[in-house]
């Protein structure tokens, strides 16, 4: 232990706190451009919403690009090839995200009883449908993908070696809650 650390018994704690605050500041600085609004939002009950992260028609292409990068980084770290965005899988995912919002339930079935495979075919997807991940959250697409990747059964879909295409859909409620759908296909 250095002389300075011996004379300042709280130095390690202070250094950890400083490093934590610096890391938090960098994280927040990196997220600053993700939100389209800096004004606080309220949910239906009048309480502050969990996040002001916004997905809009104007930024959905950038959101999908970040999602694609995140999925491909995850796949690359596992020694797998990249996937690309597929318009029909995007459409199927977008429709399902809106359907989950109306149902107030994150699950695989559409409000019309449709399955993920049926929705993909309805949207024009002609490949092999490999899987779907859904989420009800206030988190960004990157955070949602990280959450899916941490669950073995969902990670297996992300890391399916047959996967060549993905589609991401999002629907945002007025209280800023996000409904994410990620479709994976070949």
C-alpha positions as CSV (number, residue, x, y, z in Angstrom):
1,X,0.0,0.0,0.0
2,X,1.4,3.4,-0.9
3,X,2.2,6.0,1.7
4,X,-0.6,8.2,0.3
5,X,-3.1,5.4,0.6
6,X,-2.0,4.8,4.2
7,X,-2.3,8.4,5.1
8,X,-5.7,8.7,3.5
9,X,-7.7,5.7,4.6
10,X,-10.6,6.7,2.4
11,X,-8.6,7.1,-0.8
12,X,-9.6,3.8,-2.3
13,X,-13.3,4.5,-1.7
14,X,-12.8,8.0,-3.1
15,X,-11.0,6.7,-6.2
16,X,-13.7,4.1,-6.8
17,X,-16.4,6.8,-6.4
18,X,-14.5,9.1,-8.8
19,X,-14.2,6.3,-11.3
20,X,-17.8,5.4,-11.0
21,X,-18.9,9.0,-11.5
22,X,-16.6,9.4,-14.5
23,X,-18.0,6.2,-16.0
24,X,-21.6,7.3,-15.4
25,X,-20.9,10.7,-17.0
26,X,-19.4,9.0,-20.1
27,X,-22.4,6.6,-20.3
28,X,-24.9,9.5,-20.0
29,X,-22.9,11.6,-22.6
30,X,-23.1,8.6,-25.0
31,X,-26.9,8.3,-24.5
32,X,-27.6,12.0,-24.8
33,X,-28.3,11.8,-28.6
34,X,-30.6,8.8,-28.1
35,X,-33.5,10.9,-26.7
36,X,-35.4,13.2,-28.9
37,X,-36.7,15.2,-26.0
38,X,-35.0,16.4,-22.8
39,X,-38.3,17.5,-21.2
40,X,-39.5,15.1,-18.4
41,X,-42.5,13.0,-19.4
42,X,-45.3,11.8,-17.2
43,X,-47.1,8.5,-17.3
44,X,-50.9,8.0,-17.2
45,X,-50.9,8.3,-13.4
46,X,-49.0,11.6,-13.6
47,X,-45.8,10.2,-12.2
48,X,-42.4,10.7,-13.9
49,X,-41.9,8.1,-16.6
50,X,-38.9,5.8,-16.2
51,X,-37.2,7.1,-19.3
52,X,-37.4,9.8,-21.9
53,X,-35.9,7.5,-24.5
54,X,-38.0,8.0,-27.6
55,X,-38.5,5.9,-30.7
56,X,-40.0,7.9,-33.5
57,X,-40.6,7.5,-37.3
58,X,-37.7,10.0,-37.7
59,X,-35.2,7.9,-35.7
60,X,-36.4,4.3,-36.2
61,X,-33.7,3.7,-39.0
62,X,-31.0,4.8,-36.5
63,X,-32.5,2.6,-33.8
64,X,-32.5,-0.4,-36.1
65,X,-28.9,0.3,-37.2
66,X,-27.9,0.3,-33.5
67,X,-29.8,-2.9,-32.9
68,X,-28.1,-4.5,-36.0
69,X,-24.7,-3.5,-34.7
70,X,-25.5,-4.9,-31.2
71,X,-26.7,-8.2,-32.6
72,X,-23.7,-8.5,-35.0
73,X,-21.2,-7.6,-32.2
74,X,-22.9,-10.3,-30.0
75,X,-22.7,-12.8,-32.9
76,X,-19.1,-11.9,-33.8
77,X,-17.9,-12.4,-30.2
78,X,-19.3,-15.9,-30.5
79,X,-17.5,-16.5,-33.8
80,X,-20.6,-16.2,-35.9
81,X,-21.2,-14.3,-39.1
82,X,-23.2,-11.1,-39.4
83,X,-26.9,-10.7,-40.1
84,X,-28.7,-8.0,-42.1
85,X,-31.9,-6.1,-41.7
86,X,-34.9,-7.5,-43.6
87,X,-37.8,-5.2,-44.4
88,X,-40.5,-7.9,-44.1
89,X,-39.2,-9.0,-40.7
90,X,-39.1,-5.3,-39.7
91,X,-42.8,-5.0,-40.7
92,X,-43.8,-8.2,-38.9
93,X,-42.0,-7.0,-35.7
94,X,-43.4,-3.5,-35.9
95,X,-47.0,-4.8,-36.2
96,X,-46.5,-7.2,-33.3
97,X,-45.0,-4.5,-31.1
98,X,-48.1,-2.4,-31.6
99,X,-50.3,-5.5,-31.0
100,X,-48.6,-6.2,-27.7
101,X,-49.2,-2.6,-26.6
102,X,-52.9,-2.9,-27.3
103,X,-53.0,-6.2,-25.4
104,X,-50.8,-4.8,-22.6
105,X,-48.9,-8.0,-22.7
106,X,-45.4,-9.0,-24.0
107,X,-45.8,-12.4,-25.5
108,X,-45.6,-14.3,-28.8
109,X,-49.3,-14.2,-29.8
110,X,-50.9,-11.3,-31.7
111,X,-54.2,-9.9,-30.7
112,X,-55.7,-11.9,-33.6
113,X,-54.2,-15.1,-32.3
114,X,-51.3,-15.0,-34.9
115,X,-48.0,-16.7,-34.3
116,X,-44.6,-15.3,-35.1
117,X,-44.3,-17.5,-38.2
118,X,-47.7,-16.5,-39.4
119,X,-47.0,-12.7,-38.9
120,X,-43.6,-13.0,-40.8
121,X,-45.3,-14.7,-43.7
122,X,-48.1,-12.1,-43.7
123,X,-45.5,-9.4,-43.9
124,X,-43.9,-11.1,-47.0
125,X,-41.0,-13.0,-45.4
126,X,-40.2,-16.0,-47.6
127,X,-37.2,-17.5,-45.7
128,X,-37.0,-19.8,-42.7
129,X,-38.3,-18.1,-39.5
130,X,-36.0,-19.0,-36.6
131,X,-37.3,-17.1,-33.6
132,X,-38.7,-14.1,-32.0
133,X,-37.9,-12.1,-28.9
134,X,-40.3,-9.6,-27.2
135,X,-40.0,-7.1,-24.4
136,X,-42.1,-4.6,-22.5
137,X,-39.7,-2.1,-21.0
138,X,-38.5,1.5,-20.7
139,X,-35.0,0.4,-22.0
140,X,-33.4,1.2,-25.3
141,X,-33.0,-1.4,-28.0
142,X,-29.4,-2.0,-27.0
143,X,-30.4,-2.7,-23.4
144,X,-33.3,-5.0,-24.5
145,X,-30.9,-7.0,-26.7
146,X,-28.4,-7.3,-23.8
147,X,-31.3,-8.6,-21.6
148,X,-32.3,-11.2,-24.3
149,X,-28.6,-12.2,-24.7
150,X,-28.4,-12.9,-21.0
151,X,-31.2,-15.5,-21.2
152,X,-29.9,-18.8,-22.6
153,X,-33.1,-19.7,-24.5
154,X,-33.1,-16.2,-26.2
155,X,-29.4,-16.1,-26.6
156,X,-29.7,-19.3,-28.6
157,X,-32.0,-17.5,-31.1
158,X,-29.6,-14.5,-31.4
159,X,-26.7,-16.9,-31.9
160,X,-28.4,-19.4,-34.3
161,X,-25.7,-20.1,-36.8
162,X,-28.3,-20.3,-39.6
163,X,-29.5,-16.7,-39.0
164,X,-28.8,-14.3,-41.8
165,X,-31.6,-11.7,-41.3
166,X,-33.3,-9.9,-38.5
167,X,-36.2,-7.4,-38.1
168,X,-36.8,-5.0,-35.2
169,X,-40.1,-3.4,-34.3
170,X,-40.9,-0.9,-31.6
171,X,-44.1,0.7,-30.4
172,X,-44.0,3.4,-27.8
173,X,-46.9,4.2,-25.5
174,X,-47.7,7.8,-24.4
175,X,-46.0,7.0,-21.0
176,X,-42.8,6.2,-22.9
177,X,-43.1,2.4,-22.3
178,X,-41.5,0.5,-25.3
179,X,-42.7,-2.7,-26.8
180,X,-39.8,-4.4,-28.7
181,X,-40.0,-7.3,-31.1
182,X,-36.9,-8.8,-32.7
183,X,-37.4,-11.4,-35.4
184,X,-34.6,-13.7,-36.6
185,X,-34.7,-15.6,-39.9
186,X,-32.7,-17.2,-42.6
